[in-house]
Amino acid sequence: MSTGDEITIPLEFSGEGQLLLYTRYGDPRAVGWENKWLTEWKVQDDFSWYPIPQLTIHKHFKPILQKALAALERANLHTDIKEAGVCYEVRCIKGSESVLSVHSWGAAVDFNMAENPLGSRGKWSDEFLNIMEANDIYCGQRWSGRKDPAHFSMANG
């Protein structure tokens, strides 16, 4: 029975992580959105070993990622990160023409993409992934559906 109160979720926000980010932060395609929610982080100022000098990143993801990278460094697992991609890029998830990627909010980063391709089992150790999860960063290697082991984000799913 329909009550007429159903909410139709736009397809581009239909993933669990996308819906969470859209609900909290709005549409990343909106005019001026990036001025409100993004920041430039010179990562190598904090972590000289980080593979790239800077990231455009969501203001709420930056302290989470900083804490996780520091924890990896303390555990001497930071050397497992050999390659890093961008955080912020408005685009659809791989294989979709409509569902926005969590990267569209600057809320995800990819590591070691060459050795952790989409759909693969992934090569991250449980210790590495446990540290990331303890710091509220989730990896696509542990997803139950299609695996994306290079993907690390503040929104799970």
N, C-alpha and C positions, 0 to 999 in steps of 0.2 A: 504494500500500500504506500503510495506516495503522499507525503505531507506537504509538498511544495517548498519545503525548507532545505532541500538538498543543495549542496554547494558543488558546482562543477569546477573542477581543477583544470586550469589550462594545461594542455599537453606538455608545454615546455617546462612546467614545474611538477610533473607527475611522478618523479622519483622521490623516494623518501628523503634523501639529503637535499634535493632541490626544493621540495616543499617546505622543509624546515628553514632553509636559507631565505627563500622568498617570503615566508611568513615573518621572519625576524628583520630582514634587511631590505625587502622590496625587490623590484625588477632591476637587475644590473644593466639593462639596456636603456633605462630611463635617463633623460637628460640630467646631468649633474650628479648622478649616482656615485660615480667614482670619486668626486670631490668630497663627498660625505663619508665614504666607507674605506677608501684605499689610502695607503701610505707607501712611500719609497723607503726600503730598508737596505742599508749598506751592510749586508750580512757579514762580509769579510772583516768589517770593523769589530765585530763580536766574535767571529769564528774564522780565523785566518785560513783554516783548512777547507772551508766551504768551496765547492767547485766553481761557483760563479760569484761575481762581486756584489750583485744587488738584485733585489726582488721588488716588484710591485705586488703588494700583499694586503689582504683585508686587515683592518686595524685590530680586530678581535683575534685573528689567526696569528698575528705576529708574536704576541707574548706566549702563546701556546707552543708555537714552533721553537721559539727561543729556549723555553724551558726544556723541551724535548731534546733539542740539539745539545744543550748543556748536560743533560742526563746521559746521552749517548757518549759524549766526550768523557765524562767521569767513569763510565764503564769501558772506555777504550773501544767502543764500537763505532765511533764517528768515522773511522777509516773505511767502514763498509760503504759509505756514501762516496761514490766515485764520479757521479754525473748527476746534475740537477737541471730540471726544466723550469719553466715559468710558473708562477702562481696564477696571475691574472691574465685571462684570455677569454673574451666572450666568444663562445662557440658551442656547438652541440657535442654530446658525447659521441665517441667513435661508434659508427654504425647506425646513428640516428640522424634524421634530418629535422627533428623537432624538439627533442628533450635537451635542455641546456646542460652543459657540463658544470660541475661544482667549481671548476676553474673560472667560470664566468663571474663568480663572486670574489675571486682572489682567495678562496678558502681551501685550496689544494695545491700540492706540489708533487711533481714526479721525480723519482730518484732511480738511477741505474736503468734507464729505459731499454737500452740495448740488451741487457741480460735478463730483463723482466718484461717480456712483451705481453701485450693484451692477450688474455686467454690461456696463458701459461701457468704452471704451478707456482712459479716464483722461487727466488733463491734467498729470501731473507730468513735469518735464524729466528727461532722462537724468542730468544733473549732480546734481539733487536726489536721485534714486533711487540713484545711485552712492555718494553720501555716506552715505545711510542704510545701504546694504548694507555699506560699508566699516566701519560701526559695528555690524554684526550685527543690523540691523533690516531686515525683508523686507516688501515691499509687494505687495498683491494685484494691482496693475497688471501685474506681470510673471509672474503665474501662467499656466500653459499651459491650464488649464481655464477655468472660470467666473471672470471677472475681478472683483476687488473693490478698485478703485483707492484707495478711502478708507482701507483697512485696512493698518496697519503693526504688525508683531509681531516678537517675539524667536524665534518658531517659524515656520519656513518651511513652507508647504504647508497 
